[in-house]
Amino acid sequence: SDAGGTIAIIADTDANLFASLPDTTWEMISSYAAPPDVYNLSLSSKHFFREVSTDKPSAKKTPSANAAAKGNAASSSNDKKVLATQLLRSSLLSSLGRVLEKSGSGIT
């Protein structure tokens, strides 16, 4: 039964590792990562499936990402969302911003 205890210790250590970083740091990390990587990260721990407030200022965004974010004016600033959802949204907006900047289409 030592294997069960070892697995529990490893699981506790992993949970503490994810919880040791503030949500704003995870958002900054996700803004640089590709959306599929953020999705896989989110599946790696139950830490990312807790609800958090969305009224926190987000990490530095590119102008293109800010323009894309303005399209979501219908949502309230005090909404609660699952952290994984916020991280994936941050990654998607950053990726969109990078694509728009590189496309040369004039859309920002």
N, CA, C and O of each residue as an XYZ file, in Angstrom:
432
protein
N       0.822     -1.198      0.000
C       0.000      0.000      0.000
C       0.861      1.254      0.000
O       0.344      2.371      0.034
N       2.192      1.064     -0.039
C       3.081      2.218     -0.100
C       2.917      2.973     -1.414
O       3.106      4.188     -1.457
N       2.567      2.263     -2.482
C       2.382      2.915     -3.785
C       1.246      3.918     -3.734
O       1.348      4.993     -4.324
N       0.159      3.588     -3.038
C      -0.966      4.518     -2.913
C      -0.580      5.780     -2.161
O      -1.006      6.878     -2.517
N       0.233      5.620     -1.113
C       0.713      6.775     -0.349
C       1.641      7.642     -1.169
O       1.591      8.870     -1.090
N       2.496      6.998     -1.963
C       3.421      7.731     -2.822
C       2.666      8.525     -3.876
O       3.011      9.672     -4.157
N       1.649      7.927     -4.454
C       0.839      8.627     -5.461
C       0.143      9.830     -4.830
O       0.075     10.898     -5.440
N      -0.370      9.663     -3.619
C      -1.039     10.774     -2.938
C      -0.060     11.911     -2.662
O      -0.420     13.079     -2.810
N       1.167     11.593     -2.265
C       2.179     12.619     -2.003
C       2.525     13.357     -3.289
O       2.643     14.582     -3.292
N       2.689     12.615     -4.380
C       2.998     13.243     -5.676
C       1.849     14.149     -6.108
O       2.083     15.255     -6.595
N       0.626     13.696     -5.937
C      -0.538     14.504     -6.317
C      -0.596     15.780     -5.488
O      -0.886     16.849     -6.026
N      -0.324     15.687     -4.182
C      -0.316     16.876     -3.328
C       0.781     17.846     -3.738
O       0.570     19.059     -3.730
N       1.946     17.329     -4.094
C       3.058     18.166     -4.521
C       2.700     18.894     -5.806
O       2.958     20.091     -5.926
N       2.108     18.191     -6.774
C       1.703     18.817     -8.034
C       0.672     19.904     -7.795
O       0.763     20.979     -8.389
N      -0.307     19.646     -6.937
C      -1.337     20.644     -6.644
C      -0.713     21.881     -6.020
O      -1.104     23.003     -6.340
N       0.253     21.685     -5.132
C       0.917     22.823     -4.502
C       1.744     23.609     -5.502
O       1.839     24.832     -5.403
N       2.343     22.919     -6.463
C       3.117     23.601     -7.496
C       2.220     24.537     -8.302
O       2.581     25.692     -8.526
N       1.063     24.057     -8.739
C       0.149     24.890     -9.517
C      -0.410     26.029     -8.669
O      -0.546     27.152     -9.156
N      -0.732     25.755     -7.420
C      -1.309     26.769     -6.539
C      -0.275     27.799     -6.096
O      -0.641     28.883     -5.643
N       1.009     27.474     -6.221
C       2.043     28.394     -5.761
C       2.187     29.618     -6.664
O       2.744     30.632     -6.245
N       1.696     29.531     -7.887
C       1.758     30.676     -8.803
C       0.431     31.418     -8.801
O      -0.627     30.792     -8.852
N       0.474     32.750     -8.742
C      -0.786     33.505     -8.796
C      -1.459     33.382    -10.164
O      -0.806     33.095    -11.167
N      -2.763     33.602    -10.186
C      -3.534     33.487    -11.430
C      -3.017     34.434    -12.503
O      -3.029     34.093    -13.685
N      -2.566     35.614    -12.108
C      -2.057     36.573    -13.099
C      -0.807     36.037    -13.788
O      -0.577     36.323    -14.963
N       0.002     35.261    -13.067
C       1.183     34.652    -13.678
C       0.772     33.587    -14.681
O       1.356     33.493    -15.760
N      -0.233     32.780    -14.333
C      -0.727     31.769    -15.274
C      -1.294     32.448    -16.516
O      -1.133     31.946    -17.628
N      -1.961     33.598    -16.327
C      -2.512     34.306    -17.484
C      -1.399     34.834    -18.383
O      -1.507     34.789    -19.608
N      -0.327     35.335    -17.766
C       0.798     35.824    -18.561
C       1.447     34.668    -19.321
O       1.764     34.801    -20.504
N       1.644     33.547    -18.650
C       2.221     32.370    -19.310
C       1.338     31.935    -20.477
O       1.835     31.636    -21.563
N       0.028     31.901    -20.247
C      -0.881     31.432    -21.299
C      -0.933     32.397    -22.480
O      -1.217     31.978    -23.603
N      -0.667     33.671    -22.248
C      -0.708     34.629    -23.354
C       0.446     34.409    -24.335
O       0.371     34.844    -25.485
N       1.506     33.740    -23.892
C       2.633     33.437    -24.770
C       2.556     32.029    -25.348
O       3.280     31.703    -26.289
N       1.696     31.208    -24.800
C       1.605     29.809    -25.244
C       0.534     29.654    -26.319
O      -0.407     30.444    -26.399
N       0.694     28.642    -27.124
C      -0.302     28.324    -28.157
C      -1.564     27.765    -27.479
O      -1.465     27.065    -26.471
N      -2.745     28.073    -28.027
C      -3.990     27.582    -27.422
C      -4.024     26.075    -27.135
O      -4.511     25.687    -26.072
N      -3.529     25.204    -28.034
C      -3.550     23.774    -27.686
C      -2.689     23.447    -26.454
O      -3.027     22.554    -25.678
N      -1.583     24.172    -26.282
C      -0.732     23.949    -25.114
C      -1.431     24.386    -23.833
O      -1.312     23.728    -22.799
N      -2.160     25.494    -23.901
C      -2.903     25.981    -22.734
C      -4.027     25.004    -22.393
O      -4.297     24.745    -21.221
N      -4.670     24.475    -23.405
C      -5.716     23.471    -23.181
C      -5.144     22.257    -22.456
O      -5.722     21.786    -21.476
N      -4.016     21.755    -22.935
C      -3.391     20.594    -22.307
C      -2.925     20.912    -20.887
O      -3.054     20.074    -19.995
N      -2.394     22.093    -20.670
C      -2.008     22.511    -19.324
C      -3.223     22.509    -18.400
O      -3.151     22.034    -17.267
N      -4.323     23.038    -18.888
C      -5.547     23.119    -18.087
C      -6.052     21.742    -17.670
O      -6.611     21.583    -16.585
N      -5.856     20.754    -18.527
C      -6.292     19.393    -18.209
C      -5.377     18.701    -17.198
O      -5.723     17.645    -16.668
N      -4.219     19.289    -16.932
C      -3.223     18.624    -16.096
C      -3.472     18.730    -14.594
O      -2.862     17.991    -13.821
N      -4.356     19.633    -14.164
C      -4.582     19.795    -12.730
C      -5.982     20.331    -12.469
O      -6.509     21.136    -13.237
N      -6.572     19.874    -11.376
C      -7.891     20.385    -10.998
C      -7.809     21.837    -10.521
O      -8.833     22.505    -10.380
N      -6.598     22.318    -10.274
C      -6.400     23.723     -9.878
C      -7.000     24.679    -10.911
O      -7.492     25.750    -10.554
N      -6.962     24.298    -12.177
C      -7.435     25.172    -13.249
C      -8.952     25.121    -13.443
O      -9.492     25.848    -14.277
N      -9.640     24.269    -12.683
C     -11.085     24.131    -12.837
C     -11.864     24.789    -11.707
O     -13.016     24.434    -11.458
N     -11.251     25.731    -11.031
C     -11.958     26.476     -9.980
C     -12.392     27.821    -10.553
O     -11.754     28.373    -11.450
N     -13.494     28.330    -10.010
C     -14.003     29.620    -10.488
C     -13.197     30.748     -9.870
O     -12.864     30.722     -8.685
N     -12.890     31.736    -10.696
C     -12.188     32.931    -10.242
C     -12.889     34.150    -10.840
O     -13.566     34.055    -11.864
N     -12.718     35.269    -10.196
C     -13.324     36.502    -10.668
C     -12.581     36.997    -11.898
O     -11.364     36.839    -11.999
N     -13.301     37.589    -12.823
C     -12.674     38.111    -14.041
C     -12.450     39.612    -13.974
O     -12.097     40.225    -14.981
N     -12.649     40.221    -12.799
C     -12.512     41.675    -12.712
C     -11.073     42.107    -12.483
O     -10.820     43.301    -12.323
N     -10.113     41.174    -12.461
C      -8.708     41.520    -12.298
C      -8.177     42.063    -13.605
O      -8.569     41.595    -14.674
N      -7.273     43.063    -13.539
C      -6.655     43.514    -14.786
C      -5.777     42.411    -15.339
O      -5.059     41.739    -14.598
N      -5.841     42.231    -16.648
C      -5.073     41.143    -17.256
C      -3.654     41.594    -17.561
O      -3.307     42.769    -17.443
N      -2.856     40.628    -17.951
C      -1.461     40.901    -18.301
C      -1.403     41.839    -19.502
O      -2.400     42.027    -20.200
N      -0.243     42.419    -19.737
C      -0.052     43.341    -20.853
C      -0.484     42.686    -22.156
O      -0.083     41.565    -22.469
N      -1.303     43.399    -22.904
C      -1.815     42.857    -24.163
C      -1.356     43.735    -25.314
O      -1.060     44.917    -25.137
N      -1.304     43.148    -26.470
C      -0.974     43.904    -27.662
C      -2.197     44.727    -28.058
O      -3.315     44.396    -27.661
N      -2.004     45.791    -28.833
C      -3.166     46.576    -29.280
C      -4.197     45.737    -30.026
O      -5.398     45.965    -29.885
N      -3.738     44.764    -30.820
C      -4.669     43.916    -31.554
C      -5.509     43.073    -30.611
O      -6.707     42.892    -30.828
N      -4.881     42.562    -29.567
C      -5.613     41.756    -28.586
C      -6.600     42.630    -27.822
O      -7.701     42.183    -27.500
N      -6.215     43.877    -27.526
C      -7.135     44.781    -26.846
C      -8.347     45.075    -27.721
O      -9.469     45.139    -27.218
N      -8.136     45.254    -29.029
C      -9.253     45.505    -29.940
C     -10.178     44.304    -29.988
O     -11.399     44.459    -30.010
N      -9.609     43.111    -30.004
C     -10.423     41.898    -30.026
C     -11.190     41.746    -28.712
O     -12.327     41.273    -28.709
N     -10.577     42.143    -27.603
C     -11.222     42.017    -26.296
C     -12.403     42.978    -26.166
O     -13.349     42.684    -25.436
N     -12.369     44.121    -26.860
C     -13.466     45.086    -26.778
C     -14.755     44.519    -27.350
O     -15.838     44.995    -27.008
N     -14.665     43.530    -28.198
C     -15.839     42.909    -28.780
C     -16.659     42.140    -27.764
O     -17.777     41.723    -28.069
N     -16.141     41.943    -26.579
C     -16.829     41.189    -25.538
C     -17.455     42.131    -24.521
O     -17.472     41.815    -23.331
N     -17.963     43.262    -24.945
C     -18.516     44.262    -24.047
C     -19.774     43.791    -23.346
O     -20.154     44.371    -22.329
N     -20.430     42.763    -23.850
C     -21.678     42.290    -23.258
C     -21.478     41.616    -21.912
O     -22.419     41.540    -21.122
N     -20.266     41.120    -21.629
C     -20.067     40.426    -20.362
C     -19.744     41.419    -19.258
O     -19.077     42.428    -19.488
N     -20.218     41.125    -18.075
C     -19.993     41.975    -16.917
C     -18.566     41.831    -16.432
O     -17.955     40.777    -16.606
N     -18.016     42.895    -15.815
C     -16.649     42.835    -15.321
C     -16.542     41.995    -14.055
O     -15.433     41.647    -13.652
N     -17.660     41.659    -13.416
C     -17.631     40.871    -12.193
C     -18.015     39.412    -12.429
O     -18.341     38.706    -11.475
N     -17.984     38.954    -13.651
C     -18.310     37.558    -13.957
C     -17.322     36.632    -13.275
O     -16.162     36.984    -13.057
N     -17.797     35.449    -12.943
C     -16.905     34.408    -12.445
C     -16.796     33.359    -13.544
O     -17.797     32.918    -14.108
N     -15.562     32.973    -13.833
C     -15.310     31.966    -14.848
C     -14.279     30.994    -14.319
O     -13.504     31.309    -13.415
N     -14.284     29.826    -14.889
C     -13.286     28.826    -14.541
C     -11.927     29.342    -15.025
O     -11.818     29.883    -16.125
N     -10.902     29.170    -14.200
C      -9.571     29.666    -14.542
C      -9.105     29.140    -15.891
O      -8.510     29.887    -16.668
N      -9.361     27.874    -16.185
C      -8.955     27.291    -17.475
C      -9.570     28.067    -18.637
O      -8.917     28.271    -19.661
N     -10.806     28.494    -18.488
C     -11.481     29.268    -19.537
C     -10.782     30.606    -19.735
O     -10.559     31.029    -20.870
N     -10.438     31.272    -18.644
C      -9.745     32.557    -18.738
C      -8.377     32.395    -19.396
O      -7.980     33.216    -20.224
N      -7.663     31.342    -19.028
C      -6.334     31.130    -19.595
C      -6.417     30.851    -21.095
O      -5.617     31.373    -21.871
N      -7.372     30.039    -21.498
C      -7.532     29.742    -22.918
C      -7.946     31.001    -23.691
O      -7.474     31.234    -24.804
N      -8.813     31.793    -23.106
C      -9.223     33.051    -23.750
C      -8.020     33.976    -23.930
O      -7.858     34.585    -24.987
N      -7.183     34.082    -22.908
C      -5.986     34.911    -22.992
C      -5.070     34.436    -24.111
O      -4.534     35.245    -24.868
N      -4.893     33.131    -24.211
C      -4.053     32.563    -25.260
C      -4.638     32.830    -26.647
O      -3.916     33.199    -27.573
N      -5.938     32.641    -26.778
C      -6.593     32.868    -28.075
C      -6.500     34.326    -28.500
O      -6.214     34.611    -29.663
N      -6.739     35.260    -27.569
C      -6.669     36.685    -27.906
C      -5.246     37.091    -28.292
O      -5.052     37.855    -29.238
N      -4.263     36.587    -27.570
C      -2.870     36.909    -27.898
C      -2.493     36.345    -29.260
O      -1.824     37.008    -30.052
N      -2.926     35.117    -29.528
C      -2.646     34.503    -30.827
C      -3.310     35.292    -31.953
O      -2.707     35.517    -33.002
N      -4.544     35.706    -31.731
C      -5.250     36.518    -32.726
C      -4.505     37.823    -32.965
O      -4.338     38.248    -34.108
N      -4.060     38.456    -31.887
C      -3.309     39.700    -32.019
C      -2.044     39.521    -32.840
O      -1.722     40.360    -33.682
N      -1.329     38.435    -32.599
C      -0.100     38.172    -33.358
C      -0.410     37.926    -34.829
O       0.315     38.403    -35.702
N      -1.473     37.192    -35.108
C      -1.856     36.918    -36.497
C      -2.233     38.210    -37.209
O      -1.814     38.439    -38.344
N      -3.017     39.054    -36.554
C      -3.438     40.304    -37.177
C      -2.261     41.239    -37.421
O      -2.209     41.920    -38.445
N      -1.315     41.274    -36.485
C      -0.133     42.124    -36.671
C       0.711     41.661    -37.847
O       1.212     42.480    -38.617
N       0.867     40.353    -37.987
C       1.706     39.807    -39.058
C       1.009     39.781    -40.404
O       1.674     39.681    -41.435
N      -0.311     39.870    -40.422
C      -1.021     39.746    -41.691
C      -0.874     40.970    -42.575
O      -0.990     40.875    -43.797
N      -0.620     42.118    -41.965
C      -0.476     43.322    -42.755
C      -1.795     43.779    -43.369
O      -1.799     44.562    -44.319
N      -2.922     43.292    -42.827
C      -4.213     43.614    -43.403
C      -4.720     44.988    -42.963
O      -5.690     45.503    -43.519
N      -4.070     45.571    -41.978
C      -4.531     46.860    -41.459
C      -5.569     46.712    -40.366
O      -5.983     47.709    -39.773
N      -5.997     45.501    -40.087
C      -6.951     45.267    -38.998
C      -6.163     45.103    -37.720
O      -5.295     44.237    -37.614
N      -6.479     45.956    -36.737
C      -5.789     45.855    -35.438
C      -6.778     45.964    -34.311
O      -6.394     45.902    -33.144
